[in-house]
Amino acid sequence: MRILQALLILIILGLQIRLWVGPGSMAEINRLENAITAQEMENALLEECNQELIIEVQALKKGTDAVEEMARHDLGLIGEDETFFMIVDDAEGAQEDGRVNGIISCE
């Protein structure tokens, strides 16, 4: 009878260890849920960026106003009888790779 009790206790302990530590454990499930949440947030941001790009592509296909705007912004195009003013904006936390505080920027 003692052997049966000891065996049952060992089985219960083995199952508890697997529940808390092993593959499929509560800790791993919690880690995966956090990773899923982070990925969903990044996907939502990228989806928003995609929508902005789709709108920009449609504007470029429709007329020359968007092309002129892009030329002014990207190439520094200045029209006749216009005066150029450059306003420098110090963006704190901006990095060269397009990330601001660890978040991907669409620009």
Phi and psi restraints in degrees (value plus and minus 20) as a CYANA .aco file:
   2 ARG   PHI     -81.7   -41.7
   2 ARG   PSI     -59.4   -19.4
   3 ILE   PHI     -85.8   -45.8
   3 ILE   PSI     -60.7   -20.7
   4 LEU   PHI     -84.0   -44.0
   4 LEU   PSI     -61.4   -21.4
   5 GLN   PHI     -84.7   -44.7
   5 GLN   PSI     -63.7   -23.7
   6 ALA   PHI     -83.8   -43.8
   6 ALA   PSI     -60.4   -20.4
   7 LEU   PHI     -84.6   -44.6
   7 LEU   PSI     -63.3   -23.3
   8 LEU   PHI     -83.9   -43.9
   8 LEU   PSI     -60.0   -20.0
   9 ILE   PHI     -83.8   -43.8
   9 ILE   PSI     -61.8   -21.8
  10 LEU   PHI     -84.2   -44.2
  10 LEU   PSI     -59.3   -19.3
  11 ILE   PHI     -84.9   -44.9
  11 ILE   PSI     -64.8   -24.8
  12 ILE   PHI     -83.3   -43.3
  12 ILE   PSI     -62.6   -22.6
  13 LEU   PHI     -83.5   -43.5
  13 LEU   PSI     -61.4   -21.4
  14 GLY   PHI     -81.4   -41.4
  14 GLY   PSI     -61.7   -21.7
  15 LEU   PHI     -87.7   -47.7
  15 LEU   PSI     -58.5   -18.5
  16 GLN   PHI     -84.5   -44.5
  16 GLN   PSI     -61.9   -21.9
  17 ILE   PHI     -81.0   -41.0
  17 ILE   PSI     -64.8   -24.8
  18 ARG   PHI     -84.2   -44.2
  18 ARG   PSI     -56.7   -16.7
  19 LEU   PHI     -82.7   -42.7
  19 LEU   PSI     -60.3   -20.3
  20 TRP   PHI    -117.6   -77.6
  20 TRP   PSI     -43.7    -3.7
  21 VAL   PHI    -142.3  -102.3
  21 VAL   PSI     -59.1   -19.1
  22 GLY   PHI     -94.9   -54.9
  22 GLY   PSI    -193.3  -153.3
  23 PRO   PHI     -84.1   -44.1
  23 PRO   PSI     117.0   157.0
  24 GLY   PHI      59.9    99.9
  24 GLY   PSI      -5.9    34.1
  25 SER   PHI     -95.7   -55.7
  25 SER   PSI     149.7   189.7
  26 MET   PHI     -81.6   -41.6
  26 MET   PSI     -58.3   -18.3
  27 ALA   PHI     -84.6   -44.6
  27 ALA   PSI     -62.3   -22.3
  28 GLU   PHI     -87.6   -47.6
  28 GLU   PSI     -60.2   -20.2
  29 ILE   PHI     -83.0   -43.0
  29 ILE   PSI     -62.2   -22.2
  30 ASN   PHI     -83.1   -43.1
  30 ASN   PSI     -63.3   -23.3
  31 ARG   PHI     -82.4   -42.4
  31 ARG   PSI     -63.2   -23.2
  32 LEU   PHI     -86.9   -46.9
  32 LEU   PSI     -57.7   -17.7
  33 GLU   PHI     -83.9   -43.9
  33 GLU   PSI     -59.5   -19.5
  34 ASN   PHI     -85.4   -45.4
  34 ASN   PSI     -60.1   -20.1
  35 ALA   PHI     -85.2   -45.2
  35 ALA   PSI     -58.8   -18.8
  36 ILE   PHI     -83.9   -43.9
  36 ILE   PSI     -63.2   -23.2
  37 THR   PHI     -81.9   -41.9
  37 THR   PSI     -64.7   -24.7
  38 ALA   PHI     -83.7   -43.7
  38 ALA   PSI     -61.5   -21.5
  39 GLN   PHI     -86.3   -46.3
  39 GLN   PSI     -58.3   -18.3
  40 GLU   PHI     -84.4   -44.4
  40 GLU   PSI     -58.3   -18.3
  41 MET   PHI     -85.2   -45.2
  41 MET   PSI     -63.8   -23.8
  42 GLU   PHI     -85.4   -45.4
  42 GLU   PSI     -60.5   -20.5
  43 ASN   PHI     -82.0   -42.0
  43 ASN   PSI     -60.6   -20.6
  44 ALA   PHI     -83.3   -43.3
  44 ALA   PSI     -61.4   -21.4
  45 LEU   PHI     -84.6   -44.6
  45 LEU   PSI     -63.7   -23.7
  46 LEU   PHI     -87.8   -47.8
  46 LEU   PSI     -53.9   -13.9
  47 GLU   PHI     -84.3   -44.3
  47 GLU   PSI     -61.2   -21.2
  48 GLU   PHI     -82.8   -42.8
  48 GLU   PSI     -62.0   -22.0
  49 CYS   PHI     -82.6   -42.6
  49 CYS   PSI     -61.3   -21.3
  50 ASN   PHI     -81.9   -41.9
  50 ASN   PSI     -61.2   -21.2
  51 GLN   PHI     -83.4   -43.4
  51 GLN   PSI     -60.8   -20.8
  52 GLU   PHI     -83.0   -43.0
  52 GLU   PSI     -60.5   -20.5
  53 LEU   PHI     -87.8   -47.8
  53 LEU   PSI     -57.4   -17.4
  54 ILE   PHI     -82.7   -42.7
  54 ILE   PSI     -63.3   -23.3
  55 ILE   PHI     -82.7   -42.7
  55 ILE   PSI     -61.4   -21.4
  56 GLU   PHI     -85.3   -45.3
  56 GLU   PSI     -61.9   -21.9
  57 VAL   PHI     -82.8   -42.8
  57 VAL   PSI     -63.2   -23.2
  58 GLN   PHI     -82.8   -42.8
  58 GLN   PSI     -59.4   -19.4
  59 ALA   PHI     -85.7   -45.7
  59 ALA   PSI     -58.1   -18.1
  60 LEU   PHI     -87.7   -47.7
  60 LEU   PSI     -54.4   -14.4
  61 LYS   PHI     -92.5   -52.5
  61 LYS   PSI     -48.8    -8.8
  62 LYS   PHI    -102.1   -62.1
  62 LYS   PSI     -60.3   -20.3
  63 GLY   PHI    -177.0  -137.0
  63 GLY   PSI    -196.8  -156.8
  64 THR   PHI    -112.0   -72.0
  64 THR   PSI     -31.4     8.6
  65 ASP   PHI     -81.1   -41.1
  65 ASP   PSI     -63.3   -23.3
  66 ALA   PHI     -87.9   -47.9
  66 ALA   PSI     -57.4   -17.4
  67 VAL   PHI     -83.7   -43.7
  67 VAL   PSI     -63.9   -23.9
  68 GLU   PHI     -83.0   -43.0
  68 GLU   PSI     -61.8   -21.8
  69 GLU   PHI     -82.0   -42.0
  69 GLU   PSI     -63.4   -23.4
  70 MET   PHI     -85.6   -45.6
  70 MET   PSI     -59.5   -19.5
  71 ALA   PHI     -83.9   -43.9
  71 ALA   PSI     -60.1   -20.1
  72 ARG   PHI     -84.8   -44.8
  72 ARG   PSI     -62.6   -22.6
  73 HIS   PHI     -94.7   -54.7
  73 HIS   PSI     -70.7   -30.7
  74 ASP   PHI    -102.7   -62.7
  74 ASP   PSI     -58.5   -18.5
  75 LEU   PHI    -125.0   -85.0
  75 LEU   PSI     -26.2    13.8
  76 GLY   PHI      54.0    94.0
  76 GLY   PSI      12.1    52.1
  77 LEU   PHI     -82.9   -42.9
  77 LEU   PSI     111.7   151.7
  78 ILE   PHI    -144.6  -104.6
  78 ILE   PSI     106.2   146.2
  79 GLY   PHI     -97.5   -57.5
  79 GLY   PSI     150.0   190.0
  80 GLU   PHI     -85.2   -45.2
  80 GLU   PSI     127.5   167.5
  81 ASP   PHI      39.6    79.6
  81 ASP   PSI      10.9    50.9
  82 GLU   PHI    -138.3   -98.3
  82 GLU   PSI     128.2   168.2
  83 THR   PHI    -129.3   -89.3
  83 THR   PSI     113.9   153.9
  84 PHE   PHI    -110.5   -70.5
  84 PHE   PSI     106.9   146.9
  85 PHE   PHI    -143.4  -103.4
  85 PHE   PSI     109.5   149.5
  86 MET   PHI    -128.9   -88.9
  86 MET   PSI     103.0   143.0
  87 ILE   PHI    -129.9   -89.9
  87 ILE   PSI      99.2   139.2
  88 VAL   PHI    -111.9   -71.9
  88 VAL   PSI     105.0   145.0
  89 ASP   PHI    -131.2   -91.2
  89 ASP   PSI     102.0   142.0
  90 ASP   PHI    -107.1   -67.1
  90 ASP   PSI      83.4   123.4
  91 ALA   PHI    -109.9   -69.9
  91 ALA   PSI      86.8   126.8
  92 GLU   PHI     -90.6   -50.6
  92 GLU   PSI     117.3   157.3
  93 GLY   PHI      64.2   104.2
  93 GLY   PSI     -23.1    16.9
  94 ALA   PHI     -94.8   -54.8
  94 ALA   PSI     120.5   160.5
  95 GLN   PHI    -138.0   -98.0
  95 GLN   PSI     146.3   186.3
  96 GLU   PHI     -91.3   -51.3
  96 GLU   PSI     -45.4    -5.4
  97 ASP   PHI    -104.3   -64.3
  97 ASP   PSI     -12.2    27.8
  98 GLY   PHI      70.2   110.2
  98 GLY   PSI     -15.3    24.7
  99 ARG   PHI    -120.7   -80.7
  99 ARG   PSI     118.1   158.1
 100 VAL   PHI    -139.5   -99.5
 100 VAL   PSI      95.6   135.6
 101 ASN   PHI      33.3    73.3
 101 ASN   PSI      20.2    60.2
 102 GLY   PHI      62.9   102.9
 102 GLY   PSI     -18.8    21.2
 103 ILE   PHI    -127.5   -87.5
 103 ILE   PSI     117.4   157.4
 104 ILE   PHI     -91.1   -51.1
 104 ILE   PSI     113.1   153.1
 105 SER   PHI    -119.9   -79.9
 105 SER   PSI     124.0   164.0
 106 CYS   PHI     -97.1   -57.1
 106 CYS   PSI     -40.6    -0.6
